[in-house]
Amino acid sequence: MKKIIFTLLSLSLVAFFSVTQAQNLVVNGDLESWSSDTAPDGWDKVESITKESTTIHSGSFAAKHTSGDGTLDFSQDVQGVVPGTTYTIEYYYYDNDPAARTRIWSYWMDAESNYLNDNEDVLRPSTYSEDQDAWLHYSQVLVAPANATQFRFEVRVYKQDGNQGGAVYYDDFSVSGDLIIKPEPTNYPTAFEAVTEDIGVRLNWTDATGEQLPDAYLILGEALVTKDSNIELPVDGTPVANNTDISLGYIAWNVAYGEQSHLFSALEANTVYHFTIFPYTNLGENIDYKTDGTYPEATIETADIVVLLNEPFDADLGVMSTYNVLGDQEWSHSTFGDDQFARMSGYSGGALDNEDWLISPALDMSDLETASLSFRTAYNFDGNPLQLMVSSDYDGTGNPNDYSWTDLSNEFDWSSGGYEWAESGVVDILSYASPTLYVAFKYTSNTSGASTWEVDYVRVTGESAVGLNEAEAVSVQVYPNPAINQLRFSLDKEAAMEVIDLTGKTILNSQAEAGNGSIDVSALKEGLYIVRFRFADGSQAVSRFAKQ
């Protein structure tokens, strides 16, 4: 919590107030910092870019963008955009080469990186640059639309009149507006709760209110079975980056004010997680978290689900295999900003004939009651739709066309284009297994059209027909809640009972007989606890209570 203290005529006053200062939100917008001759620091997508020290607008360096057979991009996802704020968006470009031309192709984006169509006429113009022996200045004064939290600053180079290998140059990118340094949020959000969803946990809450509203929230989570200490509180001036790797001891996600929900989509099954949420204002070294008082907490055990396939394409195509039936193009791993995914395009200097499959390993669905498939897709350009196929007789290596496949494409939702990601929905595919099943994405293109398709987060989860979900059938009520001295319960059968604190440490344990029972909790410190009952048949039940 940051306080500003000043003295006026011997009267000492303590006041919270906002400070205004101008700021360029583009990282390394002047292109003076390079990790290598092809990697300017801070930029997300760098295709055919090299460091330039001769043709420059200012400083020592600019970026040279060389044209190729298709569109080549240079972009940065600019953070810290505030809806309703006026920004000046500008950069300088130099085009005097008959084998290259350029234009801006940018978007406002929301917190989930969805494109917003505001200001399309000036951010994605239909015209290109023309050869001229001078640096030209692009500048637009625009108001960030509602829900905008990012700006994708992207410029593109194209071949010109069939000629390629020419170059355009860029320098001095800027997205500048008034930066308001705000005091810390007045209040925490309310109604913070956790619910299981698929193989993850969804956090819901009601936005904080008060004199100073937050800019965003930081959600922190820990797996109680693997961590022996409470979550460390965030520190003012030190932003916490998004993290979904629980092996680091915690998970974290930053969510814009107004979202009121976030899904951690791939957690360990049958594991107890503890979550907290902290509102904050400002960014970077000015970030100001609210951590005083009682912050919201939620504890939940993830569903006891069998994970048959969970492929996020984090570094390569993972467990998915490819089969090229027709054409020279194939499925490949690709990256854009923080996203990594599988990508397929049948375009190379023009639309081409292609048939390419992206295929899962064999998924054993023996002894399952359900087997649910979900994924997400994005696409752009005209061409055939992507297909989702399943097969119970594929051999895992041969030409897929030599085996039987069922087309389930119409069962799922698909991207509407413009590289906008779309969730597929969840579909039960168990009835197609015998007892194993292959899942495949089939891409086709022809000389009339070749779309680019991207696929991510392919998941197949199942519920066991025997044993795995028996815990959900057992319900044990504990009372009173909050408890002061005694915690009471009623059991249909005897069980081993343990009380666990929010660090995952077992505080109390005993054997509970069938019928009405109780346990003395008077010696426990005030706070939240988990009580777990383990039954002889392997099932279990978990309840939570507060100790006063």
Secondary structure as GFF3:
##gff-version 3
##sequence-region A 1 548
A	DSSP	beta_strand	4	8	.	.	.	ID=ss1
A	DSSP	beta_strand	11	15	.	.	.	ID=ss2
A	DSSP	beta_strand	19	24	.	.	.	ID=ss3
A	DSSP	beta_strand	34	36	.	.	.	ID=ss4
A	DSSP	beta_strand	39	40	.	.	.	ID=ss5
A	DSSP	beta_strand	45	46	.	.	.	ID=ss6
A	DSSP	beta_strand	49	52	.	.	.	ID=ss7
A	DSSP	beta_strand	62	66	.	.	.	ID=ss8
A	DSSP	beta_strand	72	79	.	.	.	ID=ss9
A	DSSP	beta_strand	86	94	.	.	.	ID=ss10
A	DSSP	beta_strand	101	104	.	.	.	ID=ss11
A	DSSP	beta_strand	107	109	.	.	.	ID=ss12
A	DSSP	beta_strand	115	116	.	.	.	ID=ss13
A	DSSP	alpha_helix	120	123	.	.	.	ID=ss14
A	DSSP	beta_strand	135	143	.	.	.	ID=ss15
A	DSSP	beta_strand	150	158	.	.	.	ID=ss16
A	DSSP	beta_strand	167	181	.	.	.	ID=ss17
A	DSSP	beta_strand	190	197	.	.	.	ID=ss18
A	DSSP	beta_strand	200	206	.	.	.	ID=ss19
A	DSSP	beta_strand	216	223	.	.	.	ID=ss20
A	DSSP	three_ten_helix	246	248	.	.	.	ID=ss21
A	DSSP	beta_strand	251	256	.	.	.	ID=ss22
A	DSSP	beta_strand	261	264	.	.	.	ID=ss23
A	DSSP	beta_strand	272	281	.	.	.	ID=ss24
A	DSSP	three_ten_helix	284	286	.	.	.	ID=ss25
A	DSSP	beta_strand	288	289	.	.	.	ID=ss26
A	DSSP	beta_strand	297	301	.	.	.	ID=ss27
A	DSSP	beta_strand	306	311	.	.	.	ID=ss28
A	DSSP	beta_strand	321	326	.	.	.	ID=ss29
A	DSSP	beta_strand	332	336	.	.	.	ID=ss30
A	DSSP	beta_strand	339	345	.	.	.	ID=ss31
A	DSSP	beta_strand	354	359	.	.	.	ID=ss32
A	DSSP	beta_strand	363	364	.	.	.	ID=ss33
A	DSSP	beta_strand	368	380	.	.	.	ID=ss34
A	DSSP	beta_strand	387	391	.	.	.	ID=ss35
A	DSSP	three_ten_helix	400	402	.	.	.	ID=ss36
A	DSSP	beta_strand	406	407	.	.	.	ID=ss37
A	DSSP	three_ten_helix	409	411	.	.	.	ID=ss38
A	DSSP	beta_strand	422	423	.	.	.	ID=ss39
A	DSSP	beta_strand	427	428	.	.	.	ID=ss40
A	DSSP	three_ten_helix	430	432	.	.	.	ID=ss41
A	DSSP	beta_strand	436	445	.	.	.	ID=ss42
A	DSSP	beta_strand	452	464	.	.	.	ID=ss43
A	DSSP	alpha_helix	470	473	.	.	.	ID=ss44
A	DSSP	beta_strand	478	479	.	.	.	ID=ss45
A	DSSP	beta_strand	486	491	.	.	.	ID=ss46
A	DSSP	beta_strand	495	501	.	.	.	ID=ss47
A	DSSP	beta_strand	506	512	.	.	.	ID=ss48
A	DSSP	beta_strand	515	520	.	.	.	ID=ss49
A	DSSP	beta_strand	527	535	.	.	.	ID=ss50
A	DSSP	beta_strand	540	547	.	.	.	ID=ss51
###
